[in-house]
């Protein structure tokens, strides 16, 4: 298996409410060209229903690309098509919109590609998805605890602010008393 320069979890994005990976990132991990990966998917299209794989819209692709504008050059290269049949000075940008693979679609890729690398990479990707799920569950539990604390403290802060408001109002009332001599008319 190739050495990963970018951890797998950096190549997992959330799109359409699902965690996905792009075809070009997967092709790099599986050590095949994007063209070969997509050819194998098309030859086995019955294994990839829309909840396993879908093509990005232009807006979705542009949104992802804008997120990559702050990434490193190597990560930006992963967005580019790896199609070797394009002429020189071409292929700097993708010819077609990328495909996104869900966790199930990625699992299915290992069966389609049938190489030792594909199996090893798929195992690592599945482990990463599992870790992300566990982290999300922990994060959600922590978020609920924070909301509970915030609500509890909000009630206490409202009491404190109420007392402060009454003290300020009392102080303003005492300021209205005139001190000194009042001239009788």
Number of C-alpha atoms within 10 A of each C-alpha: 12 11 7 9 8 11 10 18 13 9 14 21 16 11 14 9 7 14 15 24 25 23 25 25 21 25 20 16 21 24 16 16 20 24 17 14 20 17 12 13 19 12 10 13 12 8 17 19 11 12 12 17 23 17 16 18 12 12 9 15 16 12 11 16 14 11 11 15 11 10 11 10 10 10 17 14 15 18 20 17 22 21 15 12 9 12 8 8 6 12 15 13 12 14 12 10 15 22 18 25 26 23 22 16 21 26 19 18 23 19 13 16 17 10 13 12 17 24 18 15 22 22 15 13 21 15 13 16 18 13 13 15 12 12 12 12 12 11 12 12 11 12 12 11 12 12 11 12 11 13 12 11 12 12 11 12 13 11 12 12 12 12 12 12 12 12 12 11 12 11 11 11 10 9 10 8 8 8 7 6 6 7 5 4 3
